[in-house]
Amino acid sequence: MTNRSAPRRHLPTSPFGTPAEPVIKDFALGDRVSHDRHGLGKIIGQEATGAFLVDFGACQTRIVSPYKGMHKL
């Protein structure tokens, strides 16, 4: 199976509803967060592109928008 780089476009004649737009979450420097893969962490940096640098204790990871799997505590 191949992974598609872009989602399929919605056809106006489709009986199914339009796909929901991902909700952009609001985070700030110093926020405590929980990530589905990395666990508990703290936001320690923000890039101009909107990506955040998060310190999870064992590692520091760059999380990009739409911040899938990351939740504010």
C-alpha positions as CSV (number, residue, x, y, z in Angstrom):
1,M,0.0,0.0,0.0
2,T,1.2,3.5,-0.7
3,N,0.7,6.5,1.5
4,R,-0.8,9.6,-0.2
5,S,1.0,12.9,0.4
6,A,-2.2,14.9,0.1
7,P,-5.7,14.1,1.2
8,R,-8.3,13.3,-1.4
9,R,-10.4,16.2,-2.6
10,H,-14.1,16.4,-1.7
11,L,-16.5,16.0,-4.6
12,P,-19.5,18.3,-4.5
13,T,-21.8,15.5,-5.5
14,S,-20.7,13.2,-2.7
15,P,-23.4,12.0,-0.3
16,F,-21.0,12.3,2.6
17,G,-20.3,15.5,4.5
18,T,-17.2,17.6,3.8
19,P,-14.2,16.5,5.9
20,A,-13.7,18.5,9.1
21,E,-10.8,20.9,9.2
22,P,-8.3,20.1,11.9
23,V,-8.6,22.4,14.9
24,I,-5.4,24.4,15.5
25,K,-4.7,24.2,19.2
26,D,-3.4,27.2,21.1
27,F,-0.1,26.6,23.1
28,A,2.3,29.1,24.7
29,L,5.9,28.9,26.1
30,G,6.0,27.3,29.5
31,D,2.7,25.3,29.0
32,R,2.7,21.7,30.4
33,V,1.5,19.3,27.8
34,S,0.8,15.6,27.4
35,H,1.7,13.8,24.1
36,D,0.3,10.4,23.1
37,R,3.7,9.1,22.2
38,H,6.2,11.0,24.3
39,G,4.3,11.5,27.6
40,L,4.4,14.6,29.8
41,G,6.5,17.6,28.8
42,K,6.9,21.3,28.8
43,I,7.0,23.7,25.9
44,I,10.5,25.4,25.9
45,G,10.6,27.0,22.4
46,Q,8.6,28.2,19.4
47,E,9.7,28.6,15.8
48,A,8.4,31.2,13.4
49,T,6.8,28.3,11.4
50,G,4.5,27.5,14.3
51,A,6.4,24.4,15.5
52,F,7.1,23.9,19.2
53,L,10.1,22.5,20.9
54,V,9.0,20.3,23.8
55,D,11.1,18.9,26.6
56,F,9.9,15.5,27.6
57,G,12.7,14.9,30.1
58,A,14.4,12.1,28.2
59,C,14.4,14.0,24.9
60,Q,13.5,17.2,23.3
61,T,11.2,16.9,20.3
62,R,10.0,19.3,17.7
63,I,6.2,19.1,17.3
64,V,4.6,20.6,14.2
65,S,1.2,22.0,13.5
66,P,-1.7,20.7,13.9
67,Y,0.0,19.2,17.0
68,K,-1.6,15.9,16.6
69,G,-1.6,13.9,19.9
70,M,-0.5,16.9,22.0
71,H,-2.9,18.2,24.7
72,K,-2.5,21.1,27.2
73,L,-2.7,20.2,30.8
